[in-house]
Amino acid sequence: MSHLTTPRAMVVVNGDDIHHDLLNAAGVFQQLGTEAGFATRRAMGTSRFVDPRPETAEADVYLLYTAGGHFATEQQQALAAAVRAGKGLVGVHGANIMGRRGDGLDPADRPLFELLGNRYLSHGPGHHEGRHTVEIVADHPVTAGVADFDLFDEYYEFELADGDVTVLAQRHRADGVAVPVLYVREVGAGRVVYLALGHDMRSWGEPPVRALVRQALVWAAGRD
């Protein structure tokens, strides 16, 4: 990827908006991509990675803000191949919601699970959302300049696909258990970021969250 040309980002939303405001999220994250220096396109639907059209193929980094919806296995595999070849991926909040088979993962979603690196399990014990402190636990380009901050947001707990992640931020449950909210990983020649924060505008409007998203896009695209 030439660093002399304007980098490109694509914000992909998918699913329904019953629990997550996909329409407004697309605009918010497009704006953050623009602020981060990317020519940023909004896109609806995940049936775009197999034999991609130019607007998808030319993106340096994809941001997924999804709320279920069909994501075909072959499309997951094509996205994973693109990331392994050097594309970036930033998964935000519900991007980790995948199908279940009994108590485990639906095999149809295994490529996404192994690419993103986790799958949603639950909101955890107690209330599904509330005010909590986000602790920055590692120095990294994604967290540069961001100190610990308080936030009202929805709680997510998830299962990691493997141990090959670097946790950058966490929160503590009421029972003291530390739960990751931000990590990075490398997949082949590509980079992946997962941010569990971002349920609605109460989160998207917070300057630290906005900074994390901008810096996640830059790092995942290999432009740090």
C-alpha positions as CSV (number, residue, x, y, z in Angstrom):
1,M,0.0,0.0,0.0
2,S,1.4,3.4,-1.0
3,H,1.5,5.9,1.7
4,L,1.5,8.7,-0.9
5,T,-2.2,8.1,-1.7
6,T,-5.2,8.8,0.5
7,P,-6.0,5.7,2.4
8,R,-9.5,4.3,2.2
9,A,-11.8,3.0,4.9
10,M,-15.2,1.2,4.6
11,V,-17.7,1.2,7.5
12,V,-19.9,-1.9,7.0
13,V,-23.2,-2.2,8.9
14,N,-25.3,-5.3,8.8
15,G,-28.3,-6.9,10.5
16,D,-31.3,-5.1,12.0
17,D,-31.6,-1.9,14.1
18,I,-33.9,-3.3,16.9
19,H,-31.1,-3.2,19.5
20,H,-28.4,-1.2,17.8
21,D,-28.8,2.0,15.8
22,L,-27.0,0.9,12.6
23,L,-28.1,3.9,10.5
24,N,-26.7,6.6,12.8
25,A,-23.7,4.4,13.7
26,A,-22.7,4.3,10.0
27,G,-22.6,8.1,9.9
28,V,-20.7,8.5,13.2
29,F,-18.0,6.0,12.2
30,Q,-17.7,7.4,8.7
31,Q,-17.0,10.8,10.3
32,L,-14.4,9.2,12.6
33,G,-12.7,7.6,9.6
34,T,-12.7,11.0,7.8
35,E,-11.2,12.6,10.9
36,A,-8.5,9.9,10.9
37,G,-7.4,10.8,7.4
38,F,-9.3,8.2,5.4
39,A,-11.5,8.5,2.4
40,T,-14.4,6.7,4.1
41,R,-17.4,5.0,2.6
42,R,-20.5,3.7,4.3
43,A,-21.7,0.3,3.2
44,M,-24.7,-1.9,4.1
45,G,-24.4,-5.7,4.0
46,T,-21.6,-8.3,4.2
47,S,-22.2,-9.9,0.8
48,R,-19.3,-7.9,-0.7
49,F,-16.0,-9.7,0.0
50,V,-16.3,-12.5,-2.6
51,D,-15.3,-11.1,-6.0
52,P,-15.4,-7.6,-4.5
53,R,-16.4,-4.5,-6.5
54,P,-13.7,-1.8,-6.5
55,E,-15.2,0.2,-3.7
56,T,-14.8,-2.8,-1.4
57,A,-11.5,-4.2,-2.9
58,E,-9.8,-0.8,-2.6
59,A,-10.4,-0.3,1.1
60,D,-7.3,-0.5,3.3
61,V,-9.4,-1.1,6.4
62,Y,-12.9,-2.3,7.2
63,L,-14.9,-1.2,10.3
64,L,-17.7,-3.7,11.1
65,Y,-20.6,-2.3,13.2
66,T,-23.1,-5.2,12.9
67,A,-26.1,-6.4,14.7
68,G,-26.6,-10.0,13.5
69,G,-27.8,-10.4,10.0
70,H,-26.6,-13.1,7.6
71,F,-22.9,-13.2,7.0
72,A,-22.3,-16.1,4.7
73,T,-19.4,-18.4,5.5
74,E,-17.8,-17.9,2.1
75,Q,-18.0,-14.1,2.7
76,Q,-16.3,-14.5,6.1
77,Q,-13.6,-16.6,4.5
78,A,-13.0,-13.9,1.8
79,L,-12.7,-11.1,4.4
80,A,-10.3,-13.3,6.4
81,A,-8.2,-13.9,3.3
82,A,-8.1,-10.1,2.6
83,V,-7.0,-9.4,6.1
84,R,-4.3,-12.1,6.0
85,A,-3.1,-10.5,2.8
86,G,-2.7,-7.1,4.5
87,K,-6.0,-5.4,5.0
88,G,-7.1,-4.1,8.4
89,L,-10.2,-4.9,10.4
90,V,-11.8,-3.0,13.2
91,G,-14.7,-4.8,14.9
92,V,-16.9,-2.6,17.1
93,H,-19.3,-3.7,19.8
94,G,-21.8,-6.2,18.2
95,A,-19.4,-7.3,15.4
96,N,-18.7,-10.3,17.7
97,I,-22.3,-11.5,17.8
98,M,-22.3,-14.9,16.0
99,G,-24.6,-17.8,15.6
100,R,-24.8,-20.5,18.2
101,R,-25.1,-24.3,17.9
102,G,-26.2,-25.7,21.3
103,D,-23.8,-24.2,23.9
104,G,-21.1,-23.5,21.3
105,L,-20.3,-21.6,18.1
106,D,-22.2,-22.3,14.9
107,P,-19.6,-23.8,12.6
108,A,-20.8,-21.4,9.9
109,D,-19.3,-18.5,11.8
110,R,-15.9,-20.1,12.6
111,P,-14.0,-18.0,10.0
112,L,-15.2,-14.8,11.5
113,F,-14.5,-16.1,15.0
114,E,-11.0,-17.0,14.2
115,L,-10.4,-13.7,12.3
116,L,-11.9,-11.3,14.8
117,G,-10.7,-13.4,17.7
118,N,-13.8,-13.5,19.9
119,R,-17.5,-14.2,20.1
120,Y,-20.2,-12.5,22.3
121,L,-21.4,-14.6,25.2
122,S,-23.6,-12.3,27.4
123,H,-23.9,-9.0,29.1
124,G,-22.6,-10.7,32.3
125,P,-24.2,-10.6,35.7
126,G,-26.5,-7.8,36.8
127,H,-27.6,-4.9,34.6
128,H,-26.8,-5.1,30.9
129,E,-25.5,-1.5,30.9
130,G,-24.3,1.2,33.3
131,R,-21.5,3.7,34.1
132,H,-18.1,2.1,34.5
133,T,-14.4,3.0,34.4
134,V,-12.4,1.9,31.3
135,E,-8.8,1.3,32.3
136,I,-6.0,1.6,29.7
137,V,-3.6,-1.3,30.5
138,A,-1.0,-1.1,27.7
139,D,0.9,1.5,25.8
140,H,0.1,1.1,22.1
141,P,-0.6,3.4,19.0
142,V,-4.3,2.6,19.5
143,T,-4.4,4.0,23.0
144,A,-1.9,6.8,22.6
145,G,-2.9,9.9,24.5
146,V,-6.0,8.2,26.0
147,A,-6.1,7.9,29.8
148,D,-8.6,6.0,32.0
149,F,-12.1,7.3,31.5
150,D,-15.6,6.8,32.8
151,L,-18.3,5.8,30.3
152,F,-22.0,4.8,30.2
153,D,-22.2,1.8,27.9
154,E,-23.5,-1.7,27.4
155,Y,-21.5,-4.5,29.0
156,Y,-20.2,-7.3,26.8
157,E,-18.5,-10.5,27.9
158,F,-17.0,-12.8,25.3
159,E,-15.0,-15.9,24.6
160,L,-11.6,-15.5,22.9
161,A,-10.7,-17.7,19.9
162,D,-7.1,-18.0,21.1
163,G,-4.6,-16.3,23.3
164,D,-3.0,-14.4,20.5
165,V,-4.4,-11.0,21.6
166,T,-2.9,-7.9,23.3
167,V,-5.4,-6.4,25.7
168,L,-5.2,-2.7,25.7
169,A,-8.1,-1.7,28.0
170,Q,-10.4,-3.4,30.5
171,R,-13.2,-2.8,33.0
172,H,-14.0,-4.4,36.3
173,R,-17.3,-6.1,37.0
174,A,-19.0,-5.4,40.4
175,D,-17.5,-8.7,41.6
176,G,-14.0,-7.5,40.8
177,V,-13.4,-9.6,37.7
178,A,-11.5,-7.8,35.0
179,V,-13.1,-8.0,31.5
180,P,-11.3,-6.8,28.4
181,V,-12.9,-4.1,26.3
182,L,-10.2,-3.5,23.7
183,Y,-7.5,-5.7,22.1
184,V,-5.4,-5.9,19.1
185,R,-4.1,-8.9,17.1
186,E,-2.2,-9.7,13.9
187,V,-3.6,-12.2,11.4
188,G,-1.1,-13.0,8.6
189,A,0.0,-9.7,7.2
190,G,-3.1,-7.9,8.5
191,R,-4.1,-6.2,11.7
192,V,-7.3,-6.6,13.7
193,V,-8.7,-4.5,16.5
194,Y,-11.8,-5.3,18.6
195,L,-13.5,-2.7,20.7
196,A,-16.4,-3.9,22.9
197,L,-17.6,-0.3,23.6
198,G,-20.0,1.5,21.4
199,H,-23.7,0.7,22.1
200,D,-25.1,4.1,21.2
201,M,-24.4,7.8,21.1
202,R,-23.7,7.9,24.8
203,S,-20.6,6.0,24.0
204,W,-19.9,7.2,20.4
205,G,-20.0,10.8,21.6
206,E,-17.3,10.4,24.2
207,P,-13.9,11.9,23.2
208,P,-11.9,8.9,24.4
209,V,-14.0,6.4,22.5
210,R,-13.8,8.5,19.4
211,A,-10.0,8.7,19.8
212,L,-9.7,5.0,20.2
213,V,-11.7,4.4,17.0
214,R,-9.7,6.8,14.9
215,Q,-6.4,5.4,16.2
216,A,-7.7,1.8,15.7
217,L,-8.4,2.6,12.0
218,V,-4.9,4.1,11.5
219,W,-3.2,1.2,13.2
220,A,-5.2,-1.5,11.5
221,A,-4.5,0.0,8.2
222,G,-0.8,-0.1,8.9
223,R,-0.4,3.7,8.9
224,D,0.8,4.2,12.5
